[in-house]
Amino acid sequence: MSTYQRLDPIERDEATTLLESTDNRVLAETILRLALHDPDAQWVTSRALALFENPDADVRNNAATALGHIARIHRSIDRERVVPALQHLQRDPKTMGRAEDALDDIAIFAPPGSGTFNAG
């Protein structure tokens, strides 16, 4: 059974510091807080994609979920970078489900031609 956890907004400076943490729970929560509340979808997308390199599956799963949130909230996503990265996560049984969920969110909320942004 999962429990609801409130994910409050976070200041960029604090988030940047927390994303350097070695505590995987901190990383996993921080990327979700950013995805839900930070207005700079490009910046958050880059941070989420960087977390795909983390060895902890929970961190990678939350990074994938964050990308789905970005697509839902902003109605756009950097498809050229995000879709292949999520497809790569689909190959791992530990991250396959969340990667598929994020790809579904992208297909629904940020389909091709929907004002896709390009992260810099």
C-alpha positions as CSV (number, residue, x, y, z in Angstrom):
1,M,0.0,0.0,0.0
2,S,1.4,3.4,-0.9
3,T,0.7,6.5,1.1
4,Y,0.1,10.0,-0.1
5,Q,3.0,12.3,0.6
6,R,2.6,16.1,0.1
7,L,5.2,17.4,-2.2
8,D,5.6,21.1,-1.5
9,P,7.3,23.7,-3.8
10,I,11.1,24.0,-3.4
11,E,13.4,26.9,-4.0
12,R,15.8,26.4,-6.9
13,D,18.9,26.9,-4.7
14,E,17.7,24.4,-2.2
15,A,16.8,21.9,-4.9
16,T,20.2,22.3,-6.5
17,T,21.9,21.4,-3.2
18,L,19.6,18.5,-2.6
19,L,20.2,17.1,-6.1
20,E,23.9,16.7,-5.1
21,S,22.9,14.5,-2.1
22,T,23.9,10.9,-1.8
23,D,20.6,10.1,-0.1
24,N,18.5,8.4,-2.8
25,R,15.2,9.2,-1.0
26,V,16.2,12.9,-1.0
27,L,16.9,12.8,-4.8
28,A,13.7,11.0,-5.6
29,E,11.6,13.5,-3.6
30,T,13.4,16.5,-4.9
31,I,12.9,15.8,-8.6
32,L,9.2,15.3,-8.0
33,R,8.9,18.5,-6.1
34,L,10.6,20.3,-9.0
35,A,8.5,18.7,-11.6
36,L,5.3,19.7,-9.9
37,H,6.2,23.2,-9.0
38,D,9.2,24.7,-10.9
39,P,8.1,26.8,-13.8
40,D,11.2,26.1,-15.9
41,A,10.3,22.8,-17.6
42,Q,13.6,22.7,-19.5
43,W,15.7,23.0,-16.4
44,V,13.8,20.3,-14.6
45,T,13.9,18.0,-17.6
46,S,17.7,18.2,-17.7
47,R,17.8,17.4,-14.0
48,A,15.5,14.5,-14.4
49,L,17.4,13.1,-17.3
50,A,20.7,13.3,-15.3
51,L,19.1,11.2,-12.6
52,F,18.6,8.4,-15.1
53,E,22.3,7.6,-14.5
54,N,21.6,7.0,-10.8
55,P,22.1,3.3,-9.8
56,D,19.0,3.3,-7.6
57,A,15.9,2.2,-9.4
58,D,13.6,4.4,-7.2
59,V,15.5,7.5,-8.2
60,R,15.3,6.5,-11.9
61,N,11.6,5.7,-11.5
62,N,10.8,9.1,-9.9
63,A,12.8,10.9,-12.6
64,A,10.6,9.1,-15.2
65,T,7.5,10.1,-13.3
66,A,8.8,13.7,-13.1
67,L,9.0,13.8,-16.9
68,G,5.4,12.6,-17.2
69,H,4.4,15.4,-14.8
70,I,6.3,17.9,-16.9
71,A,4.4,16.8,-20.0
72,R,1.1,16.9,-18.2
73,I,1.6,20.3,-16.5
74,H,3.4,22.2,-19.3
75,R,1.8,20.3,-22.3
76,S,5.2,20.1,-23.9
77,I,8.5,18.1,-23.5
78,D,11.8,17.8,-25.2
79,R,10.8,14.7,-27.1
80,E,14.2,14.3,-28.9
81,R,15.9,13.8,-25.5
82,V,13.2,12.4,-23.3
83,V,11.5,9.8,-25.4
84,P,14.7,7.8,-26.2
85,A,15.8,8.1,-22.6
86,L,12.5,6.7,-21.4
87,Q,12.6,3.9,-24.0
88,H,16.0,3.0,-22.6
89,L,14.5,2.7,-19.1
90,Q,11.8,0.4,-20.6
91,R,14.5,-2.3,-21.1
92,D,15.0,-2.6,-17.3
93,P,12.3,-4.5,-15.5
94,K,12.8,-2.3,-12.4
95,T,12.0,0.9,-14.3
96,M,9.9,-0.4,-17.2
97,G,6.5,0.4,-15.7
98,R,7.3,4.0,-14.8
99,A,8.9,4.6,-18.1
100,E,5.8,3.3,-19.9
101,D,3.6,5.6,-17.7
102,A,5.7,8.6,-18.6
103,L,5.6,7.8,-22.3
104,D,1.8,7.5,-22.0
105,D,1.7,10.9,-20.3
106,I,3.8,12.4,-23.1
107,A,1.6,10.8,-25.8
108,I,-1.6,12.2,-24.1
109,F,-0.5,15.6,-22.9
110,A,2.4,16.5,-25.2
111,P,1.9,14.7,-28.5
112,P,4.1,15.6,-31.5
113,G,3.4,19.1,-32.8
114,S,2.0,20.2,-29.4
115,G,4.5,23.0,-28.8
116,T,7.4,20.9,-27.8
117,F,10.2,22.8,-26.2
118,N,13.9,22.2,-26.7
119,A,16.0,22.0,-23.6
120,G,19.2,23.8,-23.6
